[in-house]
Amino acid sequence: MSKDMLVEAVLASGVVLPAPGPGFMQLQKAAADENAGPRELAAAVVDDPAITGALMRVANSPVFRPRSAPRSAFEAIAMLGQTRSLAIAASTTLKGQCAGLDMKAVENIWAASALAAEWSFTACRRLPCRSLADLVYLTALMQDAGIPVLLKRTSEHAHLFHGNSVALEAGARTLDALSGSDHAATSCLVARNWKLPPEVCDAIRHHHAPEMAMKLEDTARRLALLLAIGRRLRDGPSPDWTDWADLVKLEFGLGEDHIASLGEA
């Protein structure tokens, strides 16, 4: 396989990738044990109040519609499952490493990613590929993880992320141009560094490159397309969606009316 020259260039530029925190590493280690269940996963994050709190908040959110409110990390993980719990732990850990950055920008970036993850998850659950729902939740949460990494080097551009999610997409493209870097490639590097599944890394790498995304293997290709659907449901028919609409229809047979219906309660 040939090297991705843009990813290599970002890496060679000296960008400092965030290290996975101890709470996330303990959870990831526990998840690697095929005999581990929710109790073992909960024990892995017992000393990380930020991750524990995030798991509880997400598990009690309307998108997952819990029959009874989870009252502990164990109950939250049992409801969310391993992959979504890892996703929440990863995003929480990354957000916690944004000290010194413009917090309005940071909050907007992570809020937009969380909303995209909820929409991608919801849409996937209504499609034949519903088995990918947890994985697309992880991928969507991490798709813009490279933006704060780039802002650490170019903090003067943080104002680009003071708007709504549609403006954030435009801001990300502007940041790429002004920084001479690429947030999708940087996000991919973060995902690789955190040892996320290869198909997740590939989908993140090409989440703004539809032609390249269509050349990926089946799971990574569908993840990239589901990310686009999530952004469409989050942002409406934005310029970003224009590049993906026909490809989503080709893969899933979804026209614009059907796409809109995926976001209905």
C-alpha positions as CSV (number, residue, x, y, z in Angstrom):
1,M,0.0,0.0,0.0
2,S,1.4,3.4,-0.9
3,K,1.8,6.0,1.8
4,D,-0.7,8.8,2.2
5,M,1.5,11.7,1.4
6,L,-0.7,14.3,3.1
7,V,-0.8,12.3,6.3
8,E,3.0,11.9,6.1
9,A,3.4,15.6,5.5
10,V,1.3,16.5,8.5
11,L,3.3,14.1,10.7
12,A,6.6,15.5,9.4
13,S,5.4,19.1,10.1
14,G,6.0,18.5,13.8
15,V,2.4,18.5,14.8
16,V,2.1,17.4,18.4
17,L,-0.5,14.6,18.7
18,P,-2.4,14.3,22.0
19,A,-1.5,11.2,24.1
20,P,-4.4,9.0,25.3
21,G,-5.0,9.6,29.0
22,P,-4.7,6.9,31.6
23,G,-8.5,6.5,32.0
24,F,-8.9,5.9,28.3
25,M,-6.0,3.5,28.1
26,Q,-7.3,1.5,31.0
27,L,-10.7,1.3,29.3
28,Q,-9.1,0.3,26.0
29,K,-7.1,-2.4,27.7
30,A,-10.1,-3.8,29.4
31,A,-12.1,-3.7,26.2
32,A,-9.4,-5.8,24.5
33,D,-10.1,-8.7,26.8
34,E,-12.8,-10.7,25.1
35,N,-14.0,-11.9,28.5
36,A,-14.5,-8.4,29.9
37,G,-18.0,-7.2,30.5
38,P,-19.6,-3.9,31.7
39,R,-18.4,-4.5,35.2
40,E,-14.7,-4.7,34.2
41,L,-15.0,-1.7,31.9
42,A,-16.6,0.3,34.6
43,A,-13.8,-0.7,37.0
44,A,-11.3,0.6,34.4
45,V,-12.6,4.2,34.6
46,V,-13.5,4.3,38.3
47,D,-10.7,6.8,39.0
48,D,-11.5,9.1,36.1
49,P,-14.4,11.3,37.1
50,A,-14.5,13.1,33.7
51,I,-15.0,9.9,31.7
52,T,-17.5,8.5,34.3
53,G,-19.5,11.7,34.2
54,A,-19.6,11.8,30.4
55,L,-20.8,8.2,30.2
56,M,-23.6,9.0,32.6
57,R,-24.6,12.1,30.7
58,V,-24.7,10.4,27.3
59,A,-26.4,7.3,28.6
60,N,-29.2,9.5,30.0
61,S,-29.5,11.6,26.8
62,P,-32.7,11.5,24.7
63,V,-30.9,10.0,21.7
64,F,-30.5,6.6,23.6
65,R,-34.0,6.8,25.2
66,P,-33.1,4.7,28.3
67,R,-36.0,2.8,29.8
68,S,-34.7,3.6,33.3
69,A,-32.0,6.2,34.0
70,P,-28.5,4.6,34.5
71,R,-27.3,5.4,38.0
72,S,-23.7,4.2,37.8
73,A,-20.9,3.8,35.2
74,F,-21.6,0.1,35.2
75,E,-25.2,0.7,34.2
76,A,-24.2,3.3,31.7
77,I,-21.7,1.1,30.0
78,A,-24.1,-1.9,30.0
79,M,-26.6,0.3,28.1
80,L,-24.2,2.0,25.8
81,G,-22.0,-1.0,24.9
82,Q,-18.2,-1.2,24.5
83,T,-17.7,0.8,21.3
84,R,-19.9,3.8,22.2
85,S,-18.3,3.8,25.7
86,L,-14.8,3.9,24.1
87,A,-16.0,6.7,21.8
88,I,-17.3,8.8,24.7
89,A,-14.1,8.2,26.7
90,A,-11.9,9.2,23.8
91,S,-13.7,12.4,23.1
92,T,-13.8,13.4,26.8
93,T,-10.1,12.7,27.1
94,L,-9.3,14.8,24.0
95,K,-11.5,17.7,25.1
96,G,-9.7,17.6,28.5
97,Q,-6.4,18.2,26.7
98,C,-7.5,21.5,25.1
99,A,-6.3,23.7,28.0
100,G,-5.1,27.1,26.8
101,L,-7.3,27.1,23.7
102,D,-10.2,29.4,23.1
103,M,-12.9,27.5,25.0
104,K,-15.8,28.8,23.0
105,A,-14.2,27.3,19.9
106,V,-13.4,24.0,21.7
107,E,-17.0,23.7,23.1
108,N,-18.4,24.4,19.6
109,I,-16.2,21.8,17.9
110,W,-17.0,19.0,20.4
111,A,-20.7,19.9,20.5
112,A,-20.9,19.7,16.7
113,S,-19.1,16.4,16.7
114,A,-21.4,15.0,19.4
115,L,-24.5,16.1,17.4
116,A,-23.1,14.6,14.2
117,A,-22.4,11.4,16.1
118,E,-26.0,11.2,17.4
119,W,-27.4,11.8,13.9
120,S,-25.1,9.3,12.2
121,F,-26.0,6.7,14.9
122,T,-29.7,7.4,14.5
123,A,-29.6,7.2,10.7
124,C,-27.6,4.0,10.7
125,R,-30.0,2.3,13.0
126,R,-32.7,2.8,10.4
127,L,-30.7,1.4,7.5
128,P,-29.8,-2.2,6.6
129,C,-26.2,-1.6,7.8
130,R,-27.5,-1.0,11.4
131,S,-24.7,-3.3,12.7
132,L,-22.3,-0.3,12.1
133,A,-24.2,2.0,14.3
134,D,-21.8,1.9,17.3
135,L,-18.8,2.1,15.1
136,V,-20.1,5.1,13.2
137,Y,-20.8,6.8,16.5
138,L,-17.2,6.4,17.4
139,T,-16.0,7.6,13.9
140,A,-18.3,10.7,13.9
141,L,-17.2,11.8,17.4
142,M,-13.6,11.6,16.3
143,Q,-13.9,13.0,12.7
144,D,-12.8,16.5,13.7
145,A,-10.4,15.6,16.5
146,G,-7.6,17.2,14.4
147,I,-9.0,20.7,14.6
148,P,-8.0,21.4,18.2
149,V,-4.6,19.9,17.5
150,L,-4.1,22.4,14.6
151,L,-5.4,25.3,16.8
152,K,-2.7,24.6,19.3
153,R,-0.3,25.8,16.7
154,T,-2.5,28.5,15.1
155,S,-4.6,29.8,18.0
156,E,-5.2,33.1,16.2
157,H,-7.7,31.2,14.0
158,A,-9.9,30.0,16.8
159,H,-12.6,32.7,15.9
160,L,-13.4,30.5,12.8
161,F,-15.2,28.2,15.2
162,H,-17.4,30.6,17.0
163,G,-20.4,30.0,14.8
164,N,-22.9,27.2,14.3
165,S,-22.1,23.8,12.9
166,V,-22.5,24.9,9.2
167,A,-20.0,27.7,9.9
168,L,-17.7,25.2,11.6
169,E,-17.4,23.1,8.4
170,A,-16.4,26.3,6.5
171,G,-14.1,27.2,9.3
172,A,-12.3,23.8,9.1
173,R,-11.7,24.3,5.4
174,T,-10.4,27.8,6.0
175,L,-8.2,26.6,8.8
176,D,-6.6,24.1,6.5
177,A,-5.9,26.8,3.9
178,L,-4.5,29.2,6.5
179,S,-2.4,26.7,8.4
180,G,-1.1,24.8,5.3
181,S,-2.3,21.6,6.9
182,D,-5.3,19.3,6.8
183,H,-7.7,18.7,9.6
184,A,-8.9,15.4,8.2
185,A,-5.4,14.0,7.9
186,T,-4.6,15.3,11.4
187,S,-7.8,13.7,12.8
188,C,-6.7,10.4,11.1
189,L,-3.3,10.7,12.8
190,V,-5.0,11.2,16.2
191,A,-7.2,8.1,15.6
192,R,-4.2,6.0,14.6
193,N,-2.2,7.2,17.6
194,W,-5.1,6.1,19.8
195,K,-5.2,2.7,18.2
196,L,-8.7,3.1,16.9
197,P,-9.9,0.5,14.3
198,P,-8.3,0.9,10.8
199,E,-11.7,1.3,9.1
200,V,-12.4,4.2,11.5
201,C,-9.1,5.8,10.7
202,D,-9.7,5.5,6.9
203,A,-13.2,6.9,7.1
204,I,-12.0,9.9,9.1
205,R,-9.1,10.5,6.7
206,H,-11.5,10.8,3.8
207,H,-14.6,12.4,5.4
208,H,-14.2,15.4,3.1
209,A,-12.9,13.5,0.1
210,P,-15.9,11.6,-1.4
211,E,-14.1,10.3,-4.4
212,M,-11.4,8.7,-2.3
213,A,-13.9,7.5,0.2
214,M,-15.6,5.5,-2.5
215,K,-12.4,3.6,-3.1
216,L,-12.2,2.3,0.5
217,E,-13.2,-1.2,1.5
218,D,-16.8,-1.8,2.4
219,T,-17.0,-0.9,6.1
220,A,-14.8,2.2,5.8
221,R,-16.7,3.4,2.7
222,R,-20.0,3.0,4.5
223,L,-18.7,4.7,7.6
224,A,-17.6,7.7,5.5
225,L,-21.0,7.9,3.8
226,L,-22.8,7.6,7.1
227,L,-20.7,10.5,8.5
228,A,-21.9,12.6,5.5
229,I,-25.5,11.6,6.3
230,G,-24.9,12.7,10.0
231,R,-23.5,16.0,8.9
232,R,-26.5,16.5,6.5
233,L,-29.0,15.9,9.3
234,R,-27.0,18.2,11.6
235,D,-26.5,21.0,9.1
236,G,-29.2,20.7,6.5
237,P,-28.3,20.7,2.7
238,S,-25.0,22.5,3.1
239,P,-22.3,22.7,0.4
240,D,-20.6,19.8,2.0
241,W,-23.6,17.6,1.4
242,T,-23.7,18.4,-2.3
243,D,-20.5,16.4,-2.8
244,W,-22.0,13.4,-1.1
245,A,-25.7,13.3,-2.1
246,D,-25.4,11.2,-5.3
247,L,-22.9,8.8,-3.7
248,V,-25.2,8.2,-0.7
249,K,-28.0,7.5,-3.1
250,L,-25.8,5.1,-5.1
251,E,-24.8,3.2,-1.9
252,F,-28.0,3.2,0.1
253,G,-30.7,4.2,-2.4
254,L,-31.6,7.2,-0.4
255,G,-33.0,10.3,-2.1
256,E,-33.3,13.7,-0.4
257,D,-36.8,13.0,1.0
258,H,-35.7,9.8,2.5
259,I,-32.6,11.4,4.0
260,A,-34.8,14.0,5.7
261,S,-37.1,11.3,7.1
262,L,-34.1,9.6,8.8
263,G,-33.9,12.6,11.1
264,E,-37.6,12.5,12.1
265,A,-38.4,11.3,15.6
